[in-house]
Structures are given as structure tokens and as C-alpha cells.
Amino acid sequence: MGTQSELGAFLRSRRARLRPEDVGLPPHGTRRRVPGLRREELALLAGVSVTHYTRLEQGQSTNASEAVLDAIARALRLSDDECAHLKDLARPARPRRPQVPRPEHARPGLRNLLHAMGEVPAVVLDRRNDVLAWNPLGHALLAGHIDPDSPDSPTQRPNLTRMLFLDAHTRELYTEWEEEARTALAALRLTAGRHPDDRHLAELIGQLAMNSPEFAALWSRHPVRNCTSGAKRFHHPLVGPMELEFESMHLSDASGQRLLAYSAEPGTPSEAALRLLFAATATADAAKAGGRGGADVPSGLRSSGTA
């Protein structure tokens, strides 16, 4: 779907969630064919002409002013993230000649930082949620069932969003999978609006829409949300339930990469579980370094589940 088609679909989805009485307008006497505000009602609320708004929603206008977009955002009661998304779609960057994206990599210094954060699960992600690097604890927390060296190969890299919707192990990892899925998709939608010319991102979205009915249904609702911190509840197959805080920190360069790190509240069962997972990871690493090719899991950490 092109940027202007996305704009129209987004605006229609936001009109549909508001009723006239929600915004101080008298309810219309006749039965409505579609839910929500009509174009003329929204134009009235925003203080713009119906023609101007209609052209914008139909993708026939790409030069809407900041004031007009702000007025429409207020009328639709958009969040800050939704308002930013509206502006990304309404005034897309000038199209560039399509190019084959070059594989991204985490800088050596960033990899060193990851491994210095030994007791903190941490990963480096690109804007598509491809894993560029992780430390042993980050791998053990999020994807212990796959090859820890997979981020080093651009063709084999795990993608956290793809895994969330298409990987059964990852689905079982999140206690509140539905909420995790909504949040991840809303962030992906925001990224897609900012980078409409990203071919790999478009391919990821297409793959998910084709293979996950849940993704397709959520995507059609146009959720938009940027989530940089919060809490996630896990049920890890090795150490059981954990509630971990997370911080997603964007790098200061223009790469779009970010560092995602997890922590547990001190003195909680979640902290104890995370320490157990660290102990198991350290044991495995020591065994690998010793040339045994594997590791015995410390007593009390074995589980009948799969990671």
C-alpha cells in the first residue's frame, strides 16, 4: 500500500472510532452507513474546508500545512505518536531511487559494551527489529532455542517481531502475548510511516500479513504507538515466571539502531530468576570455552519445556 493510501486508511480508522456526541456534536437523526464521524463533521471540527480534508484523505494533497495537520489531529484526538504518524504519511519524504539495502552491523565498541553488561540481558536491534547482536544473557532470555551466532549472518538474523507472531517458542515466552503483539505491531506501524522506502521493512510486513491472521487483523486497525520503556512478563522455560523492566535506547547516530536492555526489581523473585538464568548461561559458556561443546545445566534449573 502506498503512503497516500496508508494516509487515507489511517484517517478513516480514526474517524470511525469517534461518535458525534464524543466531540460535542449533536447526533445525526438518520442512520449512518459507516461508524464514526463523517468527513464534513471532522472538517467542521478542524476548521478546514470539506474539499481540503477530502483531498487529503483521498491522497490528492501532499502539501498540507503544519497548522492544518495539527487541527485535524486535535479534532481526531490523536495521541502524540499518532500525530507524528499523521505528519509522516501526509508529507512523505521525496522518493529516492530504489536501492538494495546493505546489511547492517553492530559496531565493535557496541558489541564490547553488550558483553560488559554480563548480568543484564541486552540486544542491539535495527529499526526493523532485526537482532544485530546480543550478549549471552540476552540470547538466553529471548531466544535460547536458536543459534546464538545467528545475528552475525544477515540472511539468518532473528527478527523479534517475526518471532513474536510466527515462532511458537516466542509466543509461549510472553505471559501477556496479546498485549505484546499489539505493542510490537503499533511500533512497527510507526516505523513504516517514517521509512516508506525501506524495502526490507515492506517485505517483513508482507510476510507477517500473509502468514499470521492475527498480525493481519491488528494491522488493519492502524495502531500507532512508540514504546521505549515499560515492563514485560515472561514465563521462561528454564527459570519460570519473571517480570522485567525494559529500556529501549536509540543510538545518537543516524543508523536507527537501538540498545534494548532488561532488568529486574531488586529483591524480587524476578531478580532471583534472572540470576539463575545468568548462572546457567555462565555455566554453558564456560563449558563451551573448555571445549566440551555443551554444558550441564546447574541443579534445579532443568525444565521439561523447550526454549
Backbone torsions as a table, in degrees:
resi	resn	phi	psi	omega
1	MET	NA	132.4	-180.0
2	GLY	-72.7	167.7	-176.2
3	THR	-60.7	-41.6	-178.6
4	GLN	-69.4	-35.2	174.7
5	SER	-65.2	-39.1	176.4
6	GLU	-61.6	-40.4	179.7
7	LEU	-61.0	-47.4	-179.7
8	GLY	-62.0	-43.9	179.7
9	ALA	-64.2	-39.5	179.3
10	PHE	-64.4	-47.1	-179.5
11	LEU	-63.4	-41.5	179.0
12	ARG	-64.2	-37.8	179.1
13	SER	-65.2	-34.1	-179.2
14	ARG	-81.0	-29.9	172.5
15	ARG	-66.0	-37.6	-174.7
16	ALA	-66.7	-23.5	-176.3
17	ARG	-89.1	-1.2	179.1
18	LEU	-113.5	137.4	173.3
19	ARG	-102.7	155.5	179.7
20	PRO	-52.2	-43.0	-178.0
21	GLU	-67.6	-20.4	177.7
22	ASP	-68.6	-26.8	-174.9
23	VAL	-115.9	18.1	174.4
24	GLY	85.0	13.9	177.0
25	LEU	-99.4	147.3	177.8
26	PRO	-68.4	140.4	178.0
27	PRO	-62.2	140.5	-178.6
28	HIS	-75.2	143.3	-175.7
29	GLY	-71.6	-33.1	-176.6
30	THR	-86.5	155.3	-180.0
31	ARG	-70.9	136.7	-177.1
32	ARG	-89.1	139.2	178.3
33	ARG	-75.4	-30.5	178.8
34	VAL	-129.5	151.5	-178.4
35	PRO	-73.1	159.3	171.7
36	GLY	90.5	-171.0	-178.9
37	LEU	-71.9	146.7	171.2
38	ARG	-84.4	161.6	-178.5
39	ARG	-57.6	-43.4	-177.3
40	GLU	-65.5	-33.4	178.3
41	GLU	-68.6	-42.4	178.3
42	LEU	-65.7	-42.0	178.5
43	ALA	-59.9	-40.2	177.8
44	LEU	-61.8	-46.3	-180.0
45	LEU	-63.0	-37.9	-177.0
46	ALA	-83.5	-13.1	-179.3
47	GLY	74.5	31.5	176.9
48	VAL	-122.7	163.7	-179.9
49	SER	-73.2	151.3	177.9
50	VAL	-61.6	-38.2	179.6
51	THR	-62.1	-44.5	-179.5
52	HIS	-62.2	-46.6	-178.9
53	TYR	-65.6	-42.7	-178.6
54	THR	-61.0	-42.2	178.3
55	ARG	-62.2	-38.4	179.4
56	LEU	-65.3	-46.8	-178.4
57	GLU	-67.0	-29.7	179.6
58	GLN	-87.2	3.2	177.4
59	GLY	77.0	21.1	-178.1
60	GLN	-99.9	3.9	179.5
61	SER	-136.7	125.4	179.4
62	THR	-121.4	15.6	-178.0
63	ASN	-126.5	33.0	178.6
64	ALA	-64.0	140.3	-177.6
65	SER	-75.9	162.6	176.3
66	GLU	-58.5	-40.7	-178.1
67	ALA	-64.7	-41.7	179.7
68	VAL	-65.1	-45.1	-179.9
69	LEU	-64.8	-38.6	177.0
70	ASP	-64.4	-39.0	179.7
71	ALA	-65.8	-41.4	178.0
72	ILE	-65.7	-41.6	178.9
73	ALA	-61.2	-41.2	178.7
74	ARG	-66.1	-42.9	-179.1
75	ALA	-63.2	-35.7	179.8
76	LEU	-85.9	-4.1	-178.8
77	ARG	57.2	48.0	-179.3
78	LEU	-76.7	147.9	172.2
79	SER	-73.5	171.7	178.3
80	ASP	-60.3	-41.1	179.0
81	ASP	-65.9	-41.1	178.7
82	GLU	-66.2	-37.5	177.9
83	CYS	-63.8	-42.9	177.6
84	ALA	-62.6	-38.9	179.2
85	HIS	-65.7	-42.0	177.3
86	LEU	-56.3	-44.8	-178.2
87	LYS	-70.3	-34.2	175.2
88	ASP	-61.3	-41.7	-177.7
89	LEU	-76.8	-36.0	-175.2
90	ALA	-76.0	-27.2	-178.9
91	ARG	-132.2	67.4	-177.6
92	PRO	-65.5	152.7	176.7
93	ALA	-63.4	155.1	179.4
94	ARG	-59.7	130.5	-179.0
95	PRO	-58.4	139.7	177.8
96	ARG	-108.6	161.4	178.3
97	ARG	-62.1	128.9	-179.3
98	PRO	-58.2	135.1	178.8
99	GLN	-133.0	152.7	175.0
100	VAL	-77.5	116.1	-177.5
101	PRO	-61.4	139.0	176.0
102	ARG	-82.1	143.6	179.4
103	PRO	-58.3	138.8	177.2
104	GLU	-92.1	156.5	178.1
105	HIS	-141.5	152.1	172.7
106	ALA	-80.3	136.8	-179.8
107	ARG	-62.9	150.7	178.4
108	PRO	-54.9	-40.9	179.8
109	GLY	-63.8	-34.9	178.6
110	LEU	-70.6	-36.9	175.6
111	ARG	-63.4	-40.6	177.6
112	ASN	-61.9	-40.5	178.0
113	LEU	-62.1	-43.2	178.6
114	LEU	-55.2	-48.2	-175.7
115	HIS	-74.8	-21.5	173.4
116	ALA	-72.2	-22.6	178.0
117	MET	-87.8	55.2	-169.9
118	GLY	-58.2	-39.5	-176.3
119	GLU	-96.1	12.3	178.8
120	VAL	-120.8	118.9	175.0
121	PRO	-63.8	124.6	-175.5
122	ALA	-147.1	143.7	177.1
123	VAL	-138.7	154.7	171.9
124	VAL	-108.2	127.6	-177.1
125	LEU	-120.6	150.7	168.4
126	ASP	-91.3	-177.1	-173.9
127	ARG	-68.0	-17.9	179.0
128	ARG	-88.8	-2.5	-176.0
129	ASN	78.3	18.8	168.4
130	ASP	-70.1	137.5	177.8
131	VAL	-82.1	115.0	178.4
132	LEU	-89.2	-27.7	178.8
133	ALA	-168.7	155.9	172.4
134	TRP	-152.2	157.6	173.6
135	ASN	-89.4	168.9	-175.9
136	PRO	-55.5	-37.6	-178.6
137	LEU	-73.8	-34.9	175.3
138	GLY	-62.9	-42.0	176.6
139	HIS	-64.1	-44.7	-178.4
140	ALA	-64.1	-35.5	-179.8
141	LEU	-71.1	-48.4	-168.3
142	LEU	-96.4	-27.6	-170.9
143	ALA	-157.7	49.9	-178.1
144	GLY	-64.9	-13.0	-178.4
145	HIS	-87.2	-2.7	179.8
146	ILE	-118.0	168.0	-176.0
147	ASP	-61.3	124.1	-179.6
148	PRO	-64.0	-20.1	179.9
149	ASP	-90.6	1.6	-175.7
150	SER	-60.0	-32.0	177.7
151	PRO	-62.9	-18.7	-178.1
152	ASP	-74.9	-15.3	180.0
153	SER	-108.8	115.0	-178.3
154	PRO	-56.7	-27.5	-179.1
155	THR	-86.0	-12.4	-177.5
156	GLN	-115.2	2.9	-174.2
157	ARG	-62.2	134.3	172.9
158	PRO	-70.4	146.9	174.7
159	ASN	-119.6	123.0	-172.5
160	LEU	-63.3	-35.5	179.6
161	THR	-71.8	-42.5	177.1
162	ARG	-60.2	-44.9	179.9
163	MET	-62.9	-38.0	-178.0
164	LEU	-59.9	-39.2	-176.3
165	PHE	-94.6	-27.1	-170.8
166	LEU	-116.1	-8.4	-176.6
167	ASP	-108.1	119.3	-175.5
168	ALA	-63.5	-36.0	179.8
169	HIS	-63.2	-41.6	-179.3
170	THR	-69.0	-38.3	177.6
171	ARG	-59.1	-40.4	-179.6
172	GLU	-73.3	-19.8	-177.3
173	LEU	-69.8	-33.8	-174.2
174	TYR	-95.6	119.5	179.5
175	THR	-61.8	-39.0	179.9
176	GLU	-111.1	69.0	-173.1
177	TRP	-61.4	-42.1	-176.6
178	GLU	-60.2	-44.4	179.0
179	GLU	-65.6	-41.2	178.0
180	GLU	-61.6	-41.4	179.7
181	ALA	-65.0	-43.8	179.0
182	ARG	-61.7	-43.2	-178.6
183	THR	-65.8	-44.6	-179.1
184	ALA	-63.8	-41.6	-179.2
185	LEU	-68.7	-38.3	179.2
186	ALA	-63.7	-37.7	177.0
187	ALA	-69.4	-37.1	178.1
188	LEU	-65.0	-38.8	178.2
189	ARG	-62.6	-40.7	178.5
190	LEU	-63.0	-43.2	178.9
191	THR	-64.7	-40.2	179.7
192	ALA	-62.9	-36.1	177.4
193	GLY	-67.4	-32.4	-179.9
194	ARG	-79.1	-25.2	-174.8
195	HIS	-131.3	67.2	-176.8
196	PRO	-68.1	-15.3	-178.4
197	ASP	-98.2	9.1	-179.2
198	ASP	-81.5	103.5	-175.6
199	ARG	-64.5	-42.5	-179.4
200	HIS	-65.0	-36.0	177.4
201	LEU	-65.7	-43.0	178.0
202	ALA	-62.6	-38.6	178.2
203	GLU	-65.2	-39.6	177.9
204	LEU	-62.1	-46.6	-179.3
205	ILE	-62.2	-42.9	178.7
206	GLY	-62.8	-42.0	179.2
207	GLN	-62.8	-44.3	-179.3
208	LEU	-66.7	-41.1	-180.0
209	ALA	-64.6	-33.6	-179.1
210	MET	-77.2	-31.5	-170.5
211	ASN	-107.2	-9.8	180.0
212	SER	-130.6	104.6	176.1
213	PRO	-57.7	-32.3	179.2
214	GLU	-66.3	-42.2	177.3
215	PHE	-62.6	-46.7	-177.9
216	ALA	-59.5	-41.5	-179.9
217	ALA	-66.0	-43.4	178.7
218	LEU	-66.5	-41.6	-177.7
219	TRP	-61.3	-35.8	-178.1
220	SER	-67.0	-16.7	179.9
221	ARG	-87.8	-5.7	177.3
222	HIS	56.8	48.7	175.2
223	PRO	-70.5	144.4	-179.9
224	VAL	-138.9	122.9	178.5
225	ARG	-164.4	134.2	175.0
226	ASN	-100.1	123.3	-175.9
227	CYS	-122.0	108.6	-176.5
228	THR	-110.6	-6.8	177.9
229	SER	-160.3	163.3	179.5
230	GLY	152.0	-156.3	-178.6
231	ALA	-129.6	145.7	175.7
232	LYS	-129.0	142.0	178.1
233	ARG	-106.5	124.9	-178.3
234	PHE	-114.1	154.1	163.6
235	HIS	-124.9	91.2	-173.6
236	HIS	-77.5	136.1	-176.4
237	PRO	-66.3	-16.3	-178.1
238	LEU	-99.8	-38.8	-173.8
239	VAL	-122.0	2.8	174.5
240	GLY	85.4	-154.9	-173.0
241	PRO	-73.1	143.2	176.0
242	MET	-147.8	144.4	168.4
243	GLU	-117.3	115.7	-174.8
244	LEU	-119.5	140.1	171.2
245	GLU	-80.7	148.6	176.3
246	PHE	-132.2	150.9	174.5
247	GLU	-131.4	130.1	177.2
248	SER	-112.5	112.8	-171.8
249	MET	-116.1	116.3	180.0
250	HIS	-74.5	140.5	176.7
251	LEU	-70.9	154.4	-174.7
252	SER	-78.8	-8.3	177.8
253	ASP	-84.0	-171.9	-176.4
254	ALA	-97.7	17.1	-174.7
255	SER	-74.4	-23.4	-174.3
256	GLY	80.8	3.0	179.1
257	GLN	-78.6	157.3	179.2
258	ARG	-147.6	156.1	177.8
259	LEU	-103.2	123.6	178.6
260	LEU	-111.0	122.5	-176.3
261	ALA	-131.9	149.1	-177.2
262	TYR	-120.8	150.7	176.8
263	SER	-150.2	160.6	179.0
264	ALA	-115.5	150.1	176.0
265	GLU	-63.6	127.6	-179.0
266	PRO	-56.8	140.2	175.1
267	GLY	80.4	6.8	-178.3
268	THR	-100.2	163.0	173.2
269	PRO	-58.1	-30.2	178.5
270	SER	-65.8	-38.2	176.9
271	GLU	-65.1	-40.3	178.9
272	ALA	-63.4	-41.0	179.0
273	ALA	-65.2	-39.4	179.8
274	LEU	-66.5	-36.8	177.0
275	ARG	-66.7	-36.7	175.8
276	LEU	-64.0	-41.2	178.4
277	LEU	-65.2	-38.0	176.8
278	PHE	-63.8	-41.5	179.4
279	ALA	-62.4	-42.8	178.3
280	ALA	-63.8	-40.4	179.6
281	THR	-65.9	-43.0	179.6
282	ALA	-63.5	-38.3	178.7
283	THR	-64.5	-42.8	179.1
284	ALA	-64.1	-41.9	179.6
285	ASP	-64.9	-39.4	179.7
286	ALA	-65.7	-40.3	179.0
287	ALA	-65.6	-40.5	179.0
288	LYS	-63.8	-42.8	179.5
289	ALA	-65.9	-29.3	179.7
290	GLY	-81.5	-0.4	175.1
291	GLY	84.0	13.6	-180.0
292	ARG	-84.9	-10.1	175.6
293	GLY	73.1	3.7	-180.0
294	GLY	-170.8	-174.5	-177.5
295	ALA	-148.0	146.0	170.1
296	ASP	-84.6	129.8	178.4
297	VAL	-72.0	134.0	-179.7
298	PRO	-53.8	148.9	-178.8
299	SER	-54.8	135.3	178.8
300	GLY	92.0	-6.5	-177.6
301	LEU	-105.3	-4.6	-178.9
302	ARG	-70.4	147.7	-179.9
303	SER	-140.7	150.2	177.9
304	SER	-79.8	-11.9	179.1
305	GLY	-78.2	168.5	175.9
306	THR	-107.5	147.8	-178.0
307	ALA	-82.8	NA	NA
